[in-house]
Amino acid sequence: ASASASQAVIRLVAEPGLYRCELNRRVTLRRVAADGRSVVLNWLGKDHTLDAVQARTGALRFENPSSGLMWLVIVGKSMLLDTRRGQQLANECKL
């Protein structure tokens, strides 16, 4: 396969590390399960375990129903949402 053909396939992955977001917000993915089915995310000094959820849009989505947090991974950026309040907590997050 040519180099351009292999670049056309973009595999969304959740990678551990410090994500810097708009408005000087930060999200840390502390641990990603080997099977990719859960992540430990640190937001405002507190760890939250989020489980992978199948997204209809093709995005990579992790949710914690008890906290209302959702980590959404799309091409080129990620965002943290509060599904209870319908708010974006952190947007344009990049490693």
FILO-325275 format. One record per residue: x negated, y, z of N, C-alpha, C in turn; residue in three letters; residue number from 1. Coordinates in steps of 0.001 Angstrom, whole numbers, plus 500000, padded with zeros to 6 digits. Each point is the difference from the previous one (the first is absolute). Layout:
nX->X; nY->Y; nZ->Z; caX->X; caY->Y; caZ->Z; cX->X; cY->Y; cZ->Z; r->ALA; k->NUM
...
END
This chain:
nX->499155; nY->498808; nZ->500000; caX->500845; caY->501192; caZ->500000; cX->499120; cY->501241; cZ->500000; r->ALA; k->1
nX->500448; nY->501015; nZ->499317; caX->499230; caY->501241; caZ->499956; cX->500132; cY->500747; cZ->501318; r->SER; k->2
nX->499098; nY->500934; nZ->500227; caX->500007; caY->500760; caZ->501254; cX->501293; cY->500792; cZ->500138; r->ALA; k->3
nX->500495; nY->500583; nZ->498901; caX->501213; caY->500803; caZ->500095; cX->501211; cY->499126; cZ->500313; r->SER; k->4
nX->500027; nY->498775; nZ->499508; caX->501126; caY->499108; caZ->500289; cX->500007; cY->499617; cZ->501474; r->ALA; k->5
nX->498837; nY->499762; nZ->500581; caX->499959; caY->499609; caZ->501411; cX->500359; cY->501182; cZ->500897; r->SER; k->6
nX->499720; nY->501220; nZ->499570; caX->500345; caY->501173; caZ->500806; cX->501493; cY->500282; cZ->499963; r->GLN; k->7
nX->500702; nY->499490; nZ->499004; caX->501428; caY->500263; caZ->499871; cX->500794; cY->499296; cZ->501100; r->ALA; k->8
nX->499463; nY->498922; nZ->500531; caX->500686; caY->499286; caZ->501076; cX->499567; cY->500606; cZ->501331; r->VAL; k->9
nX->500909; nY->500693; nZ->500642; caX->499701; caY->500635; caZ->501282; cX->500689; cY->499189; cZ->501081; r->ILE; k->10
nX->499188; nY->499414; nZ->500878; caX->500558; caY->499196; caZ->501080; cX->500055; cY->500866; cZ->501247; r->ARG; k->11
nX->501183; nY->500167; nZ->500530; caX->500153; caY->500808; caZ->501205; cX->499579; cY->499179; cZ->501209; r->LEU; k->12
nX->499122; nY->500570; nZ->500804; caX->499551; caY->499338; caZ->501216; cX->499974; cY->501024; cZ->501134; r->VAL; k->13
nX->500199; nY->499500; nZ->501184; caX->499851; caY->500837; caZ->501193; cX->498600; cY->499747; cZ->500525; r->ALA; k->14
nX->499189; nY->501034; nZ->500026; caX->498617; caY->499850; caZ->500451; cX->499822; cY->500668; cZ->501355; r->GLU; k->15
nX->499272; nY->499332; nZ->500922; caX->499759; caY->500621; caZ->501299; cX->499102; cY->501224; cZ->499856; r->PRO; k->16
nX->500180; nY->500938; nZ->500902; caX->499171; caY->501197; caZ->499993; cX->500794; cY->501217; cZ->500430; r->GLY; k->17
nX->499322; nY->501137; nZ->500001; caX->500609; caY->501268; caZ->500373; cX->500551; cY->500672; cZ->498746; r->LEU; k->18
nX->501284; nY->500251; nZ->499999; caX->500651; caY->500685; caZ->498882; cX->500181; cY->501456; cZ->500369; r->TYR; k->19
nX->499521; nY->500887; nZ->499148; caX->500178; caY->501428; caZ->500200; cX->501185; cY->500429; cZ->499135; r->ARG; k->20
nX->500911; nY->500744; nZ->500615; caX->501259; caY->500337; caZ->499356; cX->500187; cY->501512; cZ->499938; r->CYS; k->21
nX->501057; nY->500415; nZ->499300; caX->500355; caY->501419; caZ->499954; cX->500239; cY->500523; cZ->501409; r->GLU; k->22
nX->499918; nY->501290; nZ->500160; caX->500232; caY->500693; caZ->501273; cX->499054; cY->499523; cZ->501097; r->LEU; k->23
nX->498814; nY->499542; nZ->499580; caX->498955; caY->499575; caZ->500930; cX->500416; cY->498827; cZ->500898; r->ASN; k->24
nX->500930; nY->499196; nZ->499524; caX->500441; caY->498838; caZ->500764; cX->499129; cY->498806; cZ->499662; r->ARG; k->25
nX->499899; nY->499081; nZ->500952; caX->499162; caY->498817; caZ->499812; cX->500748; cY->498752; cZ->500445; r->ARG; k->26
nX->499802; nY->498943; nZ->499240; caX->500569; caY->498690; caZ->500306; cX->498852; cY->499006; cZ->499905; r->VAL; k->27
nX->499886; nY->499119; nZ->500981; caX->498959; caY->498976; caZ->499951; cX->500646; cY->498636; cZ->499856; r->THR; k->28
nX->499607; nY->499279; nZ->498948; caX->500386; caY->498596; caZ->499876; cX->498891; cY->499226; cZ->500687; r->LEU; k->29
nX->500290; nY->499458; nZ->501162; caX->498975; caY->499346; caZ->500801; cX->499765; cY->498555; cZ->499580; r->ARG; k->30
nX->501056; nY->499336; nZ->499600; caX->499821; caY->498604; caZ->499615; cX->501041; cY->499634; cZ->498960; r->ARG; k->31
nX->499565; nY->499253; nZ->499001; caX->500902; caY->499467; caZ->498995; cX->499882; cY->498479; cZ->500082; r->VAL; k->32
nX->501126; nY->499315; nZ->500160; caX->499971; caY->498535; caZ->500084; cX->499388; cY->499421; cZ->498734; r->ALA; k->33
nX->499294; nY->498886; nZ->500143; caX->499330; caY->499367; caZ->498862; cX->500977; cY->499684; cZ->498871; r->ALA; k->34
nX->501234; nY->499660; nZ->500348; caX->500998; caY->499690; caZ->498968; cX->500737; cY->501242; cZ->499505; r->ASP; k->35
nX->499649; nY->501173; nZ->500554; caX->500605; caY->501251; caZ->499551; cX->501437; cY->500205; cZ->500455; r->GLY; k->36
nX->500475; nY->499168; nZ->500935; caX->501403; caY->500072; caZ->500402; cX->500261; cY->500931; cZ->501179; r->ARG; k->37
nX->498937; nY->500539; nZ->500600; caX->500201; caY->500973; caZ->501077; cX->498765; cY->500890; cZ->500129; r->SER; k->38
nX->500214; nY->501169; nZ->500593; caX->498912; caY->500935; caZ->500262; cX->500177; cY->500553; cZ->501406; r->VAL; k->39
nX->498898; nY->500423; nZ->500608; caX->500057; caY->500746; caZ->501251; cX->499619; cY->501427; cZ->499646; r->VAL; k->40
nX->500934; nY->500912; nZ->500226; caX->499840; caY->501394; caZ->499617; cX->499966; cY->500851; cZ->501265; r->LEU; k->41
nX->499049; nY->500929; nZ->500058; caX->499917; caY->500896; caZ->501148; cX->500505; cY->501370; cZ->499570; r->ASN; k->42
nX->501034; nY->500470; nZ->500713; caX->500589; caY->501315; caZ->499728; cX->500151; cY->500718; cZ->501332; r->TRP; k->43
nX->499428; nY->501184; nZ->500093; caX->500055; caY->500825; caZ->501204; cX->499512; cY->499240; cZ->501232; r->LEU; k->44
nX->498918; nY->499211; nZ->499814; caX->499358; caY->499314; caZ->501106; cX->500652; cY->498707; cZ->500442; r->GLY; k->45
nX->501007; nY->499545; nZ->499278; caX->500701; caY->498780; caZ->500391; cX->499982; cY->498992; cZ->498845; r->LYS; k->46
nX->499686; nY->498726; nZ->500336; caX->499996; caY->498943; caZ->498988; cX->501412; cY->499473; cZ->499767; r->ASP; k->47
nX->500300; nY->499753; nZ->498724; caX->501289; caY->499427; caZ->499602; cX->499711; cY->498860; cZ->499022; r->HIS; k->48
nX->500621; nY->498848; nZ->500212; caX->499892; caY->498904; caZ->499041; cX->501167; cY->500116; cZ->499030; r->THR; k->49
nX->499678; nY->500060; nZ->498716; caX->501018; caY->500110; caZ->498961; cX->499918; cY->498755; cZ->499125; r->LEU; k->50
nX->501152; nY->499470; nZ->499616; caX->500058; caY->498798; caZ->499173; cX->500339; cY->500351; cZ->498566; r->ASP; k->51
nX->499414; nY->499239; nZ->499074; caX->500241; caY->500215; caZ->498571; cX->501468; cY->499732; cZ->499678; r->ALA; k->52
nX->500557; nY->500862; nZ->499146; caX->501380; caY->499871; caZ->499544; cX->499970; cY->500082; cZ->498481; r->VAL; k->53
nX->500764; nY->499150; nZ->499350; caX->500052; caY->500032; caZ->498533; cX->500683; cY->501286; cZ->499558; r->GLN; k->54
nX->499315; nY->500794; nZ->499196; caX->500572; caY->501257; caZ->499501; cX->500466; cY->499807; cZ->498562; r->ALA; k->55
nX->501187; nY->500456; nZ->499720; caX->500555; caY->499864; caZ->498636; cX->499204; cY->500805; cZ->498978; r->ARG; k->56
nX->499356; nY->501077; nZ->500458; caX->499320; caY->500910; caZ->499083; cX->498619; cY->499517; cZ->499574; r->THR; k->57
nX->499490; nY->498943; nZ->500647; caX->498648; caY->499549; caZ->499704; cX->498969; cY->500620; cZ->500915; r->GLY; k->58
nX->500438; nY->500922; nZ->500865; caX->499093; caY->500577; caZ->500997; cX->499711; cY->498951; cZ->501060; r->ALA; k->59
nX->498950; nY->500222; nZ->500742; caX->499651; caY->499140; caZ->501121; cX->500552; cY->500682; cZ->501245; r->LEU; k->60
nX->500816; nY->499262; nZ->500767; caX->500710; caY->500623; caZ->501114; cX->499834; cY->499176; cZ->501270; r->ARG; k->61
nX->499703; nY->500679; nZ->501102; caX->499884; caY->499360; caZ->501311; cX->500922; cY->500743; cZ->500954; r->PHE; k->62
nX->500763; nY->499248; nZ->500790; caX->500980; caY->500632; caZ->500886; cX->499945; cY->499430; cZ->501409; r->GLU; k->63
nX->500391; nY->500849; nZ->500957; caX->500206; caY->499571; caZ->501379; cX->501374; cY->500525; cZ->500398; r->ASN; k->64
nX->501025; nY->499129; nZ->499973; caX->501364; caY->500462; caZ->500282; cX->500165; cY->500620; cZ->501392; r->PRO; k->65
nX->499260; nY->499515; nZ->500999; caX->500194; caY->500541; caZ->501351; cX->499470; cY->501422; cZ->500132; r->SER; k->66
nX->498902; nY->500327; nZ->499319; caX->499467; caY->501372; caZ->500067; cX->500562; cY->500879; cZ->498886; r->SER; k->67
nX->500516; nY->499376; nZ->498948; caX->500507; caY->500763; caZ->498859; cX->498920; cY->500414; cZ->499014; r->GLY; k->68
nX->498745; nY->499569; nZ->500243; caX->498907; caY->500395; caZ->499114; cX->499957; cY->499151; cZ->498734; r->LEU; k->69
nX->499682; nY->500647; nZ->498882; caX->499802; caY->499310; caZ->498726; cX->498750; cY->500562; cZ->499336; r->MET; k->70
nX->499064; nY->499126; nZ->499612; caX->498786; caY->500374; caZ->499272; cX->500224; cY->499567; cZ->498568; r->TRP; k->71
nX->499976; nY->500949; nZ->499093; caX->500301; caY->499756; caZ->498596; cX->498739; cY->500241; cZ->499186; r->LEU; k->72
nX->499599; nY->499009; nZ->499213; caX->498799; caY->500098; caZ->499167; cX->500449; cY->500037; cZ->498547; r->VAL; k->73
nX->499676; nY->501104; nZ->499315; caX->500259; caY->500102; caZ->498569; cX->498682; cY->500338; cZ->499320; r->ILE; k->74
nX->499979; nY->499979; nZ->498689; caX->498749; caY->500219; caZ->499277; cX->499379; cY->501343; cZ->500395; r->VAL; k->75
nX->498772; nY->499933; nZ->500531; caX->499249; caY->501210; caZ->500289; cX->500232; cY->500643; cZ->501353; r->GLY; k->76
nX->501017; nY->499568; nZ->500746; caX->500235; caY->500624; caZ->501303; cX->500905; cY->499115; cZ->500855; r->LYS; k->77
nX->500090; nY->500358; nZ->501264; caX->500900; caY->499322; caZ->500927; cX->500737; cY->501064; cZ->500797; r->SER; k->78
nX->501091; nY->499593; nZ->500656; caX->500726; caY->500939; caZ->500853; cX->500624; cY->499266; cZ->501169; r->MET; k->79
nX->500168; nY->500730; nZ->501104; caX->500612; caY->499464; caZ->501199; cX->501348; cY->500682; cZ->500187; r->LEU; k->80
nX->501036; nY->499189; nZ->500156; caX->501357; caY->500519; caZ->500137; cX->500604; cY->499575; cZ->501327; r->LEU; k->81
nX->500890; nY->500844; nZ->500521; caX->500819; caY->499658; caZ->501154; cX->501388; cY->499715; cZ->499444; r->ASP; k->82
nX->500356; nY->498707; nZ->499912; caX->501268; caY->499626; caZ->499374; cX->501202; cY->500338; cZ->500880; r->THR; k->83
nX->499780; nY->500130; nZ->501301; caX->501110; caY->500360; caZ->500904; cX->500436; cY->501442; cZ->499789; r->ARG; k->84
nX->499024; nY->500876; nZ->499853; caX->500306; caY->501432; caZ->499847; cX->500031; cY->500436; cZ->498537; r->ARG; k->85
nX->499583; nY->499099; nZ->499095; caX->499959; caY->500356; caZ->498584; cX->498955; cY->501060; cZ->499705; r->GLY; k->86
nX->498836; nY->499897; nZ->500678; caX->498948; caY->501012; caZ->499845; cX->498719; cY->499386; cZ->499461; r->GLN; k->87
nX->499256; nY->500815; nZ->499248; caX->498633; caY->499632; caZ->499631; cX->499112; cY->500476; cZ->501136; r->GLN; k->88
nX->499226; nY->499082; nZ->500569; caX->499078; caY->500363; caZ->501071; cX->498638; cY->500374; cZ->499447; r->LEU; k->89
nX->499580; nY->499304; nZ->498949; caX->498705; caY->500268; caZ->499370; cX->500132; cY->499657; cZ->498527; r->ALA; k->90
nX->499547; nY->500909; nZ->499139; caX->500141; caY->499810; caZ->498554; cX->498651; cY->500207; cZ->499307; r->ASN; k->91
nX->499887; nY->499455; nZ->498781; caX->498763; caY->500136; caZ->499208; cX->498801; cY->499458; cZ->500783; r->GLU; k->92
nX->500177; nY->498866; nZ->500666; caX->498923; caY->499425; caZ->500817; cX->499034; cY->499218; cZ->499129; r->CYS; k->93
nX->498708; nY->500281; nZ->500186; caX->498954; caY->499341; caZ->499212; cX->498835; cY->499616; cZ->500890; r->LYS; k->94
nX->499387; nY->498852; nZ->499671; caX->498836; caY->499538; caZ->500736; cX->498820; cY->500909; cZ->499752; r->LEU; k->95
END
